[in-house]
Amino acid sequence: MPDSLVLLAGMAVLVLSGEGLVRGASGLARSYGVSPLAIGLTVVALGTSAPELAVNVSAALADRTSISFGNIIGSNLANMGLVVGAIALIRPVVIETSVVRREIPMMLLATGVTLVLGADVWLAAAPNVYSRGDSLALLLLFCVFLYYVLADVRSQRDSDRYLGDLAETNTNIGRTPIPLGSGMMVVVGAIGLVIGAQWTVSGATGLARELGVSDTLIGLTIVAVGTSLPELTASVMAALRGHTDLAVGNVVGSNILNLCLVLGVTGVIRPIPVPEGGMIDLFAVALFSMLLLGVCTTYRYQIMRGEGVLLLVGYLLYIGQRALFWN
């Protein structure tokens, strides 16, 4: 089978398996009395990042860390440029102040820490690499974020409309009758993620070899967009239902998980060297993060269609020059 078809099949299996895992895990959580809000902030958020995690673990085990790096950074760029830009084109995105106050500063901090940890050549006169120590620091930061979010949610859940909307939106998650049961959905979803990740890494590696480009570029573009499909789908659906604030919150939460959890787990398995052009990619993520904060705080906390175009065009231009000059 051609590598391109293997890659497409792998990404399709990843998306379907991730959806099945979320539905199954949500059903199990609800059966044990877990609130819809807690499900939305944990199970659903982790589930949308499951494809990235599965691909990165598979790539690390196969010693294809360039795909891992490209997938994480490319997914974050796609989330901010492609996903937010797309939903802003559908309708102006209303941003709750709690998202600007709580989630986006967390994303900026995670981005800054990731950038500093990857800049060894400037700070320690050593090759740029995410060592196991760096990765453990990112995982610790993830635990701090999780504790802070849950504590903040607990103290403000009655007065924060964003959290109320999140609870309402996730009320029906897991209630759809599942013939094989929630437990079976979790098992099948997990197995599918493993198989899909292996196909994706294998197909991406072969495609990079055929096209004569780096694993990093394939990870940054095709693989990253493919693994970001759950975020794109969830955000577009939220926007069509009028929950545009949830769409941005989903994107920001996914970016935090990618940098702290996915990069942390991957780096613990195998240290991740920053590839050629990787520092430019890290600075691009930082720039897009600050740009997202900027567009979220204008026009009375709304992202207008013109700003959505700016994000989308900026993403396409960056990916285009990356392919031309740093392949």
PyMOL commands that set and color helices and strands:
alter all, ss='L'
color gray80, all
select helices_A, chain A and resi 3-31+36-48+50-61+65-90+97-118+120-123+132-156+161-169+182-211+215-227+229-240+244-269+278-296+305-325
alter helices_A, ss='H'
color red, helices_A
select strands_A, chain A and resi 93-94+129-130+272-273+302-303
alter strands_A, ss='S'
color yellow, strands_A
deselect
rebuild
show_as cartoon
